[in-house]
Amino acid sequence: MGIGLHGCFLKGGLQSETFSCVSQYKTKGLHLNNAIYLHNRVDIMKINKPVDGFLDKDGLRHDLMAFISPSESEDIAPCPNCDSKVASDCSSACSKAPRALSCDPDNHPLESKVVPIAFELALSKVFQTCWSCEGHIDQDGQLWKYPQVSFYVCAPVYAQLLLKYVNGLMNDGKLSYSWHVVVSDYGPLNGMTYTLQPNLYMLTEVHLGKLQQDLLTVSQNMVANLKAIARDLLASL
């Protein structure tokens, strides 16, 4: 496990004041996103929209614009403990990345399977990772710990962007498992902490290699995809 500075919206239609959401996944007895599938029966959940004035839409617009708009920070190397000063010189394939992304490189360099996702989160400049695990099996060959990465965000909407992106990958059939973003409690911290982790509810057979491949898939061109989603969300406000 590594310690670090680091360590989509479902297709649906508006129906009056509610969202009708249905996932493309139809797994018996498995709860996915906003629909529940039980023995091939689809139960639609209708989600109420927030009342006018409940959400700070001006704040949302500001946060989305801040992420989308080019800034000087984009040219700064994403790894906090790296000697490089230019982002264009950096990549997750760098041999120094496991140490450069960690706040405790001597004792807790990042594990290799989480380096790509940690690098992309750092590259975004709006996520700061704080803990990660690439997943492990026990001495009997059974899944002991699953891959996951925890992080802070500059604004809650950025965690929402990540969830929308992951949902889109799931609905497109690009991931082997369902993944979600959850709020995590790590004790007396000053900021909200989120974790990207697999949703393995009711699954009896889980393959660690496929989970790790999912995490790699999520990391590929992630920042550009998050910004595309941010533009769509901004246009809808």
Secondary structure as the mmCIF struct_conf table of DSSP 4:
data_model
#
loop_
_struct_conf.conf_type_id
_struct_conf.id
_struct_conf.beg_label_comp_id
_struct_conf.beg_label_asym_id
_struct_conf.beg_label_seq_id
_struct_conf.end_label_comp_id
_struct_conf.end_label_asym_id
_struct_conf.end_label_seq_id
STRN STRN1 GLY A 2 ILE A 3
STRN STRN2 GLY A 4 GLY A 4
TURN_TY1_P TURN_TY1_P1 LEU A 5 HIS A 6
STRN STRN3 GLY A 12 GLN A 15
TURN_TY1_P TURN_TY1_P2 SER A 16 GLU A 17
STRN STRN4 THR A 18 CYS A 21
BEND BEND1 GLN A 24 GLN A 24
TURN_TY1_P TURN_TY1_P3 LYS A 28 GLY A 29
STRN STRN5 HIS A 31 LEU A 32
TURN_TY1_P TURN_TY1_P4 ASN A 33 ASN A 34
STRN STRN6 ALA A 35 LEU A 38
TURN_TY1_P TURN_TY1_P5 HIS A 39 ASN A 40
STRN STRN7 ARG A 41 ASN A 48
HELX_LH_PP_P HELX_LH_PP_P1 LYS A 49 VAL A 51
TURN_TY1_P TURN_TY1_P6 ASP A 52 GLY A 53
BEND BEND2 PHE A 54 LEU A 55
HELX_RH_AL_P HELX_RH_AL_P1 LYS A 57 ILE A 68
BEND BEND3 SER A 69 SER A 69
HELX_RH_3T_P HELX_RH_3T_P1 GLU A 72 ASP A 75
BEND BEND4 ILE A 76 ILE A 76
BEND BEND5 PRO A 78 PRO A 78
TURN_TY1_P TURN_TY1_P7 PRO A 80 ASN A 81
BEND BEND6 ASP A 83 ASP A 83
HELX_RH_3T_P HELX_RH_3T_P2 ALA A 87 ASP A 89
TURN_TY1_P TURN_TY1_P8 SER A 92 ALA A 93
TURN_TY1_P TURN_TY1_P9 SER A 95 LYS A 96
HELX_RH_AL_P HELX_RH_AL_P2 ALA A 97 ALA A 100
TURN_TY1_P TURN_TY1_P10 LEU A 101 LEU A 101
STRN STRN8 SER A 102 SER A 102
BEND BEND7 CYS A 103 ASP A 104
TURN_TY1_P TURN_TY1_P11 PRO A 105 ASN A 107
HELX_LH_PP_P HELX_LH_PP_P2 PRO A 109 GLU A 111
HELX_RH_3T_P HELX_RH_3T_P3 SER A 112 VAL A 114
HELX_RH_AL_P HELX_RH_AL_P3 VAL A 115 SER A 124
BEND BEND8 LYS A 125 VAL A 126
STRN STRN9 PHE A 127 CYS A 133
STRN STRN10 HIS A 136 ILE A 137
TURN_TY1_P TURN_TY1_P12 GLN A 139 ASP A 140
BEND BEND9 GLY A 141 GLY A 141
STRN STRN11 LEU A 143 LYS A 145
STRN STRN12 GLN A 148 VAL A 153
BEND BEND10 CYS A 154 ALA A 155
HELX_RH_AL_P HELX_RH_AL_P4 PRO A 156 ASN A 171
TURN_TY1_P TURN_TY1_P13 ASP A 172 GLY A 173
BEND BEND11 SER A 176 TYR A 177
STRN STRN13 TRP A 179 SER A 184
BEND BEND12 GLY A 187 PRO A 188
BEND BEND13 ASN A 190 GLY A 191
STRN STRN14 THR A 193 PRO A 198
TURN_TY1_P TURN_TY1_P14 TYR A 201 MET A 202
BEND BEND14 THR A 204 THR A 204
HELX_RH_AL_P HELX_RH_AL_P5 LEU A 208 SER A 219
TURN_TY1_P TURN_TY1_P15 GLN A 220 ASN A 221
HELX_RH_AL_P HELX_RH_AL_P6 MET A 222 SER A 236
#
